[in-house]
Amino acid sequence: MRREVLLVMHTGRNAARRAAQIVNDHLEAAGLRVRVLASEASALDCDATQVVPDDDAAAKGVELVLVIGGDGTLLRAAEVARPAAAPLLGVNLGRVGFLAEAERADLTSTVDRVVMGSYEVEERMTLDVVVRHDGEESATTWALNDCSLEKVARQRMLDLLVEVDGRPLSRWGCDGVIAATPTGSTAYAFSAGGPVVWPEVEALLVVPISAHSLFARPLVISPRSRVAFEVFSSDAAGPTPGQVTPAGVLWCDGRRSVDLPSRARVEIRRGVEPVRLARLRRRSFTDRLVSKFGLPVQGWRGSVERA
């Protein structure tokens, strides 16, 4: 059976389109069949490429989803890779590219490794999210990096109550709150003051954003725990008659959003389906932090054994 790869790219960048064309040609020449999403097909000049719809079946049966772009492109690609349990391999053409495995300069060697099947696959924890209103389920979604509950109006705070494992923990007036995986600990949660969590540590992070409370520090919770947020209206005067105004908005990975009315309940737990990432080499997460964030390590000599 012919091996297949789904190629996902950032079509808004010329560099990404050129890199994707190189990857496509190299893979096809090596005998692999390349798929591209229908929404991106016009960016590739190749008649042999198989065009597939942008849906949950796009990556079904492929060996790998190869992503050309930044972390945002990889998070978009995860939406089609996760249902098919296909591993993702990112080539970074963005700024930080924390989720990517390779850089633009490594493009040729990366494709060679894919052709040889010379990579390992690791699983990353995800979050499953359920939104309820008046006791009824109104939306379901998921996240690889994080879920954020945010206020919708600059002049108002978001009023919410935090619950862990069925017990109330605290009520916050805040700009929002983030629930993140270890993978997402270096993204929005990090910017909001949350800790960096090594990927092999399984945990669920809760990071409040500008909370007016004495107990409003980042929390590291068991991956077996269930976290819930109950949202209250922050508008004391109430909504305008005949107008439905959301009390907040839920964002997952910055891509999928759900409006939250007052008394909405957001329930978050460890995802049933992980996201699989392809790795070309065993690399210390510490080295990745130093490289991606440009951390100062000058003068380090390493450990010295002493008698």
SEMIVO-544518 format. One record per residue: x, y, z of N, C-alpha, C in turn; residue number from 1. Coordinates in pm, whole numbers, m for minus. Each point is the difference from the previous one (the first is absolute). Last residue first. Layout:
N
((X; Y; Z); (X; Y; Z); (X; Y; Z); NUM)
...
This chain:
307
((3549; 1487; 4473); (38; m113; 87); (m52; 24; 139); 307)
((m237; 193; m452); (103; 33; 100); (24; m120; 90); 306)
((m222; 158; m515); (9; m101; 105); (115; 34; 92); 305)
((m318; 326; m311); (140; m39; 26); (m1; m102; 113); 304)
((m367; 226; m399); (28; m54; 133); (145; m44; 9); 303)
((m115; 398; m343); (m49; m135; 28); (38; m46; 137); 302)
((74; 438; m211); (105; m98; m23); (m47; m143; 23); 301)
((m191; 546; m123); (m27; m134; 57); (111; m95; m35); 300)
((m37; 463; m153); (78; m27; 121); (m24; m134; 62); 299)
((m383; 230; m296); (144; 19; m14); (71; m22; 133); 298)
((m482; m17; m134); (68; m111; 68); (152; 13; m14); 297)
((m517; 265; m91); (144; 21; 19); (63; m116; 78); 296)
((m440; m22; m346); (37; 18; 140); (151; 14; 16); 295)
((m359; m32; m385); (127; 73; 0); (50; 26; 141); 294)
((m398; m253; m159); (m15; 125; 73); (129; 82; 4); 293)
((m19; m425; m230); (m119; 74; m43); (m14; 135; 68); 292)
((368; m297; 118); (4; 37; m141); (m117; 90; m39); 291)
((22; m180; 439); (111; 93; m21); (1; 51; m143); 290)
((m312; m336; 109); (m33; 127; 66); (108; 104; m26); 289)
((82; m434; m151); (m104; 63; m81); (m40; 135; 61); 288)
((301; m271; 235); (65; 60; m117); (m102; 70; m89); 287)
((m167; m239; 365); (76; 115; 49); (68; 71; m117); 286)
((m217; m407; m73); (m95; 111; 3); (68; 127; 51); 285)
((272; m392; m258); (m40; 44; 133); (m99; 117; m10); 284)
((52; m380; m380); (55; 130; 38); (m54; 42; 135); 283)
((28; m412; m408); (m21; 17; 144); (70; 128; 44); 282)
((m196; m63; m504); (116; m27; 85); (m41; 14; 146); 281)
((m315; 46; m353); (111; m48; m81); (121; m39; 84); 280)
((m561; 9; 89); (127; 56; 41); (112; m63; m80); 279)
((m581; 79; 1); (116; m73; m50); (127; 75; 42); 278)
((m510; m16; 235); (102; 82; m62); (118; m87; m43); 277)
((m564; m35; 144); (127; m68; m17); (96; 91; m76); 276)
((m457; 53; 342); (60; 41; m127); (138; m62; m6); 275)
((m441; m209; 277); (118; 87; 3); (32; 51; m140); 274)
((m482; m162; 231); (90; m19; m114); (119; 96; 12); 273)
((m316; 7; 342); (3; m143; m29); (99; m28; m112); 272)
((45; 428; 342); (m59; m46; m124); (14; m150; m19); 271)
((m40; 279; 476); (99; m54; m92); (m69; m58; m124); 270)
((m283; 372; 230); (70; m118; 52); (100; m47; m105); 269)
((m398; 416; 135); (124; m36; m69); (63; m120; 67); 268)
((m480; 338; m47); (62; m116; 65); (118; m48; m82); 267)
((m346; 455; 78); (101; m58; m88); (72; m110; 77); 266)
((m492; 301; 16); (95; m83; 74); (94; m66; m101); 265)
((m368; 458; 47); (59; m109; m78); (102; m73; 88); 264)
((m253; 400; 122); (m35; m130; 56); (45; m117; m89); 263)
((m21; 449; m261); (4; m9; 146); (m56; m135; 45); 262)
((193; m22; m482); (m97; 85; 69); (19; m9; 150); 261)
((351; m83; m418); (m46; m51; 129); (m101; 96; 62); 260)
((231; m154; m516); (m51; 106; 86); (m59; m62; 126); 259)
((397; m209; m310); (m138; m22; 42); (m40; 117; 89); 258)
((425; m163; m386); (m58; 83; 105); (m146; m36; 26); 257)
((516; m160; m232); (m142; m34; 8); (m61; 76; 118); 256)
((460; 78; m103); (m59; m29; m131); (m150; m20; 5); 255)
((358; 52; 356); (m11; 124; m74); (m69; m14; m134); 254)
((45; m349; 333); (117; 13; m86); (m4; 127; m85); 253)
((m430; m29; 221); (83; m120; 9); (109; 8; m105); 252)
((m369; 350; 286); (87; m25; m115); (81; m126; 25); 251)
((m474; 277; 194); (95; m109; 15); (78; m16; m130); 250)
((m282; 430; 252); (22; m81; m119); (107; m104; 31); 249)
((m400; 329; 284); (139; m31; m30); (10; m79; m128); 248)
((m409; 180; 153); (78; 42; 116); (148; m22; m22); 247)
((m389; 108; m387); (75; m104; 69); (77; 57; 118); 246)
((m471; 177; m205); (141; 39; 8); (77; m109; 73); 245)
((m498; 106; m261); (75; m103; 71); (148; 37; m5); 244)
((m487; 295; m36); (135; m22; m51); (71; m104; 86); 243)
((m444; 181; 83); (m5; m51; m136); (136; m30; m60); 242)
((11; 330; 402); (m117; m82; m34); (0; m40; m147); 241)
((463; 83; 250); (m103; 83; m61); (m119; m87; m38); 240)
((306; m174; 403); (8; 25; m143); (m113; 91; m47); 239)
((192; 43; 506); (m64; m101; m81); (6; 35; m147); 238)
((196; 219; 397); (m125; 55; m50); (m78; m100; m84); 237)
((434; m95; 180); (m96; 13; 109); (m136; 50; m48); 236)
((395; m283; m237); (m75; 123; m27); (m111; 13; 103); 235)
((301; m376; m61); (71; 108; 68); (m69; 134; m20); 234)
((m156; m554; 8); (m2; 128; m70); (73; 104; 82); 233)
((145; m515; 33); (m108; 87; 44); (5; 131; m77); 232)
((192; m551; m30); (11; 139; m42); (m124; 77; 44); 231)
((307; m463; 137); (m136; 50; m13); (6; 151; m19); 230)
((350; m445; m70); (m14; 144; 24); (m146; 36; m21); 229)
((330; m474; 105); (m117; 66; m58); (1; 147; 38); 228)
((316; m501; m18); (m8; 143; 33); (m122; 59; m67); 227)
((218; m509; 159); (m94; 72; m85); (m10; 143; 50); 226)
((408; m411; 41); (m100; 90; 58); (m89; 59; m108); 225)
((392; m282; m62); (m123; m77; 22); (m112; 87; 56); 224)
((451; 155; m73); (m65; m22; m131); (m128; m81; 12); 223)
((187; 328; 399); (15; m135; m52); (m69; m14; m136); 222)
((173; 486; 138); (m101; m96; 46); (25; m136; m64); 221)
((201; 527; 118); (40; m121; m73); (m81; m115; 57); 220)
((m51; 577; m16); (m21; m129; 65); (48; m111; m91); 219)
((71; 578; 85); (m11; m116; m89); (m7; m129; 79); 218)
((m187; 425; 250); (129; m41; m52); (m19; m117; m96); 217)
((m295; 295; 318); (m9; 2; m147); (137; m27; m58); 216)
((m246; 124; 468); (36; m135; m42); (m18; m10; m151); 215)
((m93; 408; 197); (120; m36; 74); (48; m139; m39); 214)
((m268; 327; m344); (m24; m97; 107); (132; m28; 71); 213)
((m164; 203; m469); (m8; 81; 121); (m37; m92; 115); 212)
((261; m106; m494); (m110; m25; 92); (9; 90; 123); 211)
((246; m78; m466); (m32; 127; 68); (m118; m16; 94); 210)
((54; m424; m230); (52; 118; m69); (m49; 124; 73); 209)
((96; m560; 140); (m89; 116; m9); (69; 117; m70); 208)
((75; m545; m36); (72; 126; 17); (m98; 116; m13); 207)
((67; m573; 47); (m103; 103; 5); (70; 131; 34); 206)
((143; m531; m203); (30; 130; 59); (m123; 91; m2); 205)
((135; m556; m1); (m93; 98; m54); (26; 132; 72); 204)
((320; m470; m112); (m67; 89; 95); (m96; 89; m75); 203)
((434; m379; m53); (m142; 10; m34); (m71; 81; 107); 202)
((522; m32; m195); (m79; 17; 122); (m146; 16; m41); 201)
((340; m26; m327); (m22; m132; 58); (m75; 4; 133); 200)
((129; 405; m243); (m104; m78; m69); (m29; m136; 62); 199)
((160; 431; 290); (66; m90; m95); (m104; m95; m60); 198)
((m106; 498; 179); (m11; m139; 42); (64; m89; m106); 197)
((m19; 548; 191); (36; m88; m111); (0; m143; 53); 196)
((m316; 393; 223); (130; m68; m1); (24; m74; m130); 195)
((m305; 464; 42); (m3; m140; 39); (138; m64; m10); 194)
((m160; 465; m119); (70; m24; 126); (m2; m143; 49); 193)
((m170; 201; m424); (m85; 44; 111); (64; m29; 137); 192)
((205; m138; m411); (m11; 146; m7); (m80; 57; 117); 191)
((28; m467; m47); (131; 54; 38); (m5; 152; 1); 190)
((m376; m231; m159); (13; m16; 145); (131; 58; 50); 189)
((m82; m20; m469); (m77; 105; 66); (17; m6; 152); 188)
((339; m306; m197); (m76; 88; m90); (m72; 108; 82); 187)
((258; m390; 159); (92; 101; m52); (m70; 99; m92); 186)
((m229; m372; 201); (54; 79; 112); (97; 108; m48); 185)
((m250; m356; m255); (m40; 140; m7); (58; 87; 109); 184)
((86; m468; m15); (40; 51; m131); (m31; 148; m12); 183)
((m150; m230; 386); (145; 26; 2); (50; 54; m134); 182)
((m502; 110; 72); (76; m125; 9); (147; 34; 19); 181)
((m429; 328; 148); (101; m38; m98); (57; m137; 27); 180)
((m393; 418; 106); (26; m140; 35); (92; m54; m108); 179)
((m134; 525; 181); (52; m93; m101); (12; m138; 64); 178)
((m289; 504; 69); (72; m112; 61); (39; m96; m111); 177)
((m164; 566; 84); (m21; m132; m58); (75; m106; 77); 176)
((m55; 461; 126); (m7; 18; m144); (m24; m133; m71); 175)
((m187; 75; 506); (127; m6; m73); (m21; 37; m147); 174)
((m206; m135; 523); (m29; 105; m95); (129; 21; m77); 173)
((m148; m462; 279); (90; 104; m46); (m74; 103; m84); 172)
((m50; m433; 389); (m72; 83; m97); (87; 118; m35); 171)
((96; m539; 189); (6; 143; 22); (m83; 70; m107); 170)
((m18; m487; 99); (132; 41; 49); (6; 148; 31); 169)
((m387; m439; m35); (33; 139; m31); (134; 39; 62); 168)
((m131; m508; m167); (m4; 85; 119); (40; 143; m37); 167)
((m1; m393; m302); (m134; 12; 56); (m11; 85; 124); 166)
((418; m61; m245); (m52; m130; 44); (m132; 12; 75); 165)
((166; 456; m69); (92; m111; m27); (m57; m127; 61); 164)
((m148; 549; m159); (m33; m126; 68); (101; m106; m40); 163)
((m103; 580; m6); (85; m113; m39); (m36; m122; 84); 162)
((m264; 476; m178); (31; m85; 114); (74; m122; m50); 161)
((m79; 544; m195); (m13; m146; m12); (40; m71; 127); 160)
((m66; 498; m297); (m29; m52; 134); (m22; m151; m12); 159)
((256; 419; m290); (m69; m127; m11); (m15; m56; 142); 158)
((27; 538; m130); (75; m119; 38); (m85; m123; m28); 157)
((m22; 494; m265); (m56; m91; 100); (95; m113; 32); 156)
((74; 350; m335); (m35; 72; 123); (m57; m90; 109); 155)
((126; m158; m446); (117; 51; 70); (m34; 60; 136); 154)
((m274; m402; m237); (0; 146; m1); (116; 51; 85); 153)
((m83; m466; m53); (m35; 47; m134); (3; 152; m10); 152)
((284; m398; 307); (m108; 97; 2); (m25; 52; m141); 151)
((196; m499; 84); (39; 140; m2); (m123; 90; 5); 150)
((234; m531; 47); (m127; 69; 19); (34; 148; 16); 149)
((282; m432; m235); (m4; 124; 75); (m142; 55; 5); 148)
((326; m472; m101); (m134; 58; m9); (3; 128; 83); 147)
((425; m303; m255); (m72; 62; 111); (m143; 37; m36); 146)
((333; m304; m254); (74; 94; 84); (m80; 44; 121); 145)
((m204; m302; m298); (135; m55; 20); (79; 88; 95); 144)
((m559; m73; m43); (117; 84; m17); (127; m81; 19); 143)
((m597; m13; m97); (122; m57; 57); (116; 96; m23); 142)
((m597; m47; 17); (118; 31; m79); (122; m59; 71); 141)
((m591; 71; 8); (115; m82; 37); (116; 39; m91); 140)
((m524; 208; 181); (114; m7; m92); (104; m95; 55); 139)
((m432; 62; 208); (m19; 91; m113); (116; m3; m99); 138)
((m275; m292; 425); (125; 11; m75); (m24; 86; m124); 137)
((m290; 51; 462); (3; m68; m130); (135; 24; m70); 136)
((m144; 201; 425); (9; m145; 17); (10; m79; m128); 135)
((m5; 482; 18); (m127; m48; 56); (m4; m153; 8); 134)
((392; 93; m261); (m81; 115; 38); (m138; m50; 41); 133)
((555; m178; m124); (m139; m24; 36); (m68; 132; 36); 132)
((470; m232; m264); (m67; 121; 47); (m147; m33; 27); 131)
((502; m283; m41); (m146; m1; m15); (m55; 130; 57); 130)
((506; m242; m173); (m75; 111; 59); (m149; m15; m31); 129)
((528; m263; 19); (m136; m8; m51); (m85; 101; 76); 128)
((558; m38; m106); (m111; 31; 90); (m132; m19; m73); 127)
((532; m232; m50); (m94; 102; m48); (m107; 24; 107); 126)
((543; m226; m53); (m129; 12; 66); (m83; 111; m62); 125)
((386; m274; m266); (m18; 117; 85); (m145; 5; 51); 124)
((386; m385; m217); (m137; 46; 18); (m4; 118; 96); 123)
((390; m198; m369); (m38; 12; 140); (m141; 55; 8); 122)
((372; m253; m374); (m128; 66; 25); (m27; 3; 150); 121)
((452; m28; m375); (m75; m61; 109); (m127; 81; 25); 120)
((341; m89; m458); (m50; 91; 102); (m74; m82; 106); 119)
((183; m94; m494); (92; 10; 113); (m48; 107; 98); 118)
((m145; m172; m457); (m78; m42; 116); (80; 7; 128); 117)
((124; 134; m463); (60; m119; 61); (m84; m56; 115); 116)
((m137; 399; m215); (6; m103; m104); (55; m131; 56); 115)
((4; 377; 280); (m137; m48; m22); (m1; m112; m102); 114)
((403; 219; 74); (m34; m84; 116); (m141; m56; m13); 113)
((145; 309; m324); (75; m126; m14); (m34; m96; 114); 112)
((m170; 436; 20); (m73; m81; m98); (70; m133; m21); 111)
((219; 303; 276); (m125; m43; 63); (m80; m88; m95); 110)
((392; 210; m152); (32; m116; 85); (m126; m52; 69); 109)
((m46; 389; m264); (38; m115; m82); (27; m123; 84); 108)
((m105; 413; 229); (m110; m51; m81); (38; m126; m77); 107)
((222; 313; 339); (6; m146; 6); (m98; m66; m96); 106)
((35; 477; 67); (130; m44; m49); (12; m152; m5); 105)
((m389; 212; 187); (5; 13; m146); (132; m53; m56); 104)
((m134; m215; 463); (2; 137; m49); (12; 1; m152); 103)
((m222; m382; 371); (112; 41; m85); (m14; 146; m41); 102)
((m315; m220; 289); (114; m88; 22); (123; 47; m77); 101)
((m457; 271; 223); (66; m52; m119); (121; m83; 37); 100)
((m281; 256; 306); (m49; m135; m29); (72; m65; m117); 99)
((93; 451; 142); (33; m90; 109); (m43; m143; m29); 98)
((55; 461; m254); (m16; m136; m50); (31; m105; 105); 97)
((58; 519; m68); (52; m91; 103); (m8; m145; m47); 96)
((m117; 314; m338); (95; 68; 87); (60; m97; 101); 95)
((m169; m199; m466); (m54; 109; 78); (108; 64; 86); 94)
((15; m396; m285); (26; 120; m78); (m57; 122; 71); 93)
((121; m562; 103); (m32; 134; 46); (41; 107; m100); 92)
((m170; m526; m15); (118; 75; m42); (m30; 147; 23); 91)
((m225; m489; 212); (m2; 140; m40); (137; 50; m44); 90)
((m324; m468; 59); (140; 42; m1); (4; 141; m56); 89)
((m378; m390; 221); (30; 130; m61); (149; 26; 5); 88)
((m336; m477; 3); (99; 87; 64); (26; 126; m82); 87)
((m471; m287; 29); (119; 16; m83); (100; 93; 70); 86)
((m471; m168; 107); (115; m44; 79); (129; 8; m80); 85)
((m455; 151; m123); (61; m112; m70); (118; m59; 77); 84)
((m245; 383; 160); (m99; m106; m22); (57; m124; m67); 83)
((296; 380; 72); (m43; m68; 122); (m106; m107; m25); 82)
((175; 303; m347); (87; m113; 33); (m54; m81; 117); 81)
((m205; 409; m158); (m25; m110; m93); (84; m124; 33); 80)
((39; 388; 268); (m144; m23; m8); (m34; m114; m96); 79)
((445; 174; 60); (m38; m98; 103); (m149; m31; m7); 78)
((194; 340; m272); (20; m135; m54); (m41; m107; 101); 77)
((m6; 449; 138); (m105; m22; m100); (11; m141; m58); 76)
((335; 135; 289); (m124; m18; 76); (m118; m20; m93); 75)
((414; 101; m195); (2; m135; 56); (m126; m27; 83); 74)
((64; 429; m177); (m26; m95; m109); (m3; m142; 53); 73)
((121; 339; 299); (m140; 13; m36); (m40; m96; m111); 72)
((454; 34; 138); (m82; m77; 93); (m148; 10; m33); 71)
((295; 99; m419); (29; 19; 141); (m91; m84; 88); 70)
((150; m150; m505); (m52; 125; 55); (42; 15; 145); 69)
((m82; m436; m316); (93; 106; m36); (m59; 132; 47); 68)
((m62; m567; 98); (m54; 136; 14); (109; 102; m30); 67)
((m167; m552; m67); (117; 87; m3); (m46; 145; m11); 66)
((m195; m505; 156); (m45; 132; m42); (119; 93; 13); 65)
((m35; m568; m72); (49; 119; 68); (m71; 123; m53); 64)
((m108; m447; m140); (108; m34; 93); (36; 117; 88); 63)
((m502; m89; m216); (133; 53; m32); (101; m43; 107); 62)
((m486; m100; 1); (87; m90; m75); (136; 54; m34); 61)
((m365; 350; 117); (m25; m142; 20); (91; m83; m90); 60)
((m55; 496; 48); (125; m69; 30); (m18; m151; 19); 59)
((m373; 290; m109); (109; 47; m86); (129; m79; 21); 58)
((m458; m17; 217); (55; m114; m75); (122; 38; m83); 57)
((m264; 313; 264); (62; m95; 91); (61; m120; m71); 56)
((m38; 447; m290); (m89; m59; 99); (75; m105; 82); 55)
((56; 304; m449); (45; 42; 134); (m96; m55; 105); 54)
((95; m239; m495); (m79; 101; 72); (60; 31; 137); 53)
((322; m159; m405); (m100; m59; 88); (m77; 111; 72); 52)
((364; m121; m447); (m71; 104; 76); (m112; m65; 80); 51)
((497; m163; m227); (m138; m37; 28); (m65; 106; 88); 50)
((421; 37; m373); (m39; 6; 140); (m148; m32; 16); 49)
((237; 50; m421); (m2; m135; 56); (m50; m4; 144); 48)
((71; 404; m268); (m121; m71; m40); (m12; m136; 68); 47)
((244; 478; 141); (29; m141; m21); (m128; m76; m29); 46)
((158; 473; 203); (m6; m20; m145); (40; m144; m31); 45)
((m220; 270; 453); (98; m94; m54); (m20; m16; m150); 44)
((m285; 274; 268); (134; 48; 33); (110; m90; m54); 43)
((m479; m88; m28); (43; 97; m100); (140; 54; 26); 42)
((m223; m306; 306); (48; m64; m123); (53; 101; m101); 41)
((m213; 44; 457); (140; 38; m22); (52; m47; m136); 40)
((m443; m94; 182); (15; 144; 21); (140; 50; m30); 39)
((m110; m467; m15); (m63; 72; m110); (19; 151; 11); 38)
((364; m332; 208); (m137; 39; 29); (m55; 84; m115); 37)
((379; m383; m76); (m12; 137; 49); (m147; 30; 23); 36)
((371; m454; m70); (m134; 58; 4); (12; 147; 43); 35)
((351; m393; m232); (m22; 119; 82); (m147; 43; m12); 34)
((332; m471; m62); (m114; 76; m50); (m29; 115; 97); 33)
((485; m262; m111); (m108; 20; 95); (m112; 81; m66); 32)
((436; m115; m200); (m103; m103; m11); (m113; 11; 101); 31)
((394; 292; m104); (40; m115; 80); (m106; m110; 1); 30)
((m74; 417; m217); (113; m62; m68); (48; m126; 73); 29)
((m339; 265; 197); (m51; m67; m120); (112; m73; m74); 28)
((122; 266; 368); (m76; m118; 43); (m52; m79; m119); 27)
((219; 410; m85); (94; m97; 57); (m72; m129; 39); 26)
((m256; 371; m149); (77; m58; m110); (94; m110; 49); 25)
((m248; 243; 327); (m88; m78; m86); (80; m72; m110); 24)
((228; 307; 274); (m35; m122; 73); (m84; m92; m88); 23)
((98; 425; m170); (122; m82; 7); (m29; m134; 66); 22)
((m344; 316; m1); (22; m52; m135); (123; m90; m5); 21)
((m96; 228; 400); (m95; m109; m21); (17; m61; m139); 20)
((253; 383; 109); (49; m118; 74); (m92; m119; m22); 19)
((m135; 411; m182); (119; m51; m71); (53; m125; 68); 18)
((m355; 221; 210); (m45; m60; m127); (117; m58; m78); 17)
((91; 239; 394); (m65; m128; 33); (m47; m69; m128); 16)
((186; 431; m35); (104; m96; 39); (m60; m137; 30); 15)
((m289; 365; m93); (68; m48; m119); (105; m105; 33); 14)
((m448; 90; 290); (141; 36; m4); (66; m58; m124); 13)
((m462; m77; 130); (16; 146; m3); (144; 45; m4); 12)
((m165; m461; 40); (m9; 50; m137); (18; 151; m10); 11)
((158; m408; 325); (m49; 136; 22); (m2; 68; m137); 10)
((m52; m549; 57); (91; 114; m10); (m69; 130; 39); 9)
((2; m594; m23); (m76; 117; 43); (95; 118; 5); 8)
((m37; m540; m204); (81; 121; 10); (m91; 118; 33); 7)
((5; m571; 45); (m84; 120; m16); (87; 122; 25); 6)
((128; m520; m177); (26; 109; 93); (m98; 113; m30); 5)
((87; m576; m114); (m62; 130; m23); (32; 98; 112); 4)
((162; m507; m267); (m1; 85; 118); (m57; 138; m35); 3)
((m118; m479; m247); (80; 122; m11); (m14; 86; 124); 2)
((m34; m550; m31); (m85; 121; 0); (88; 125; 0); 1)
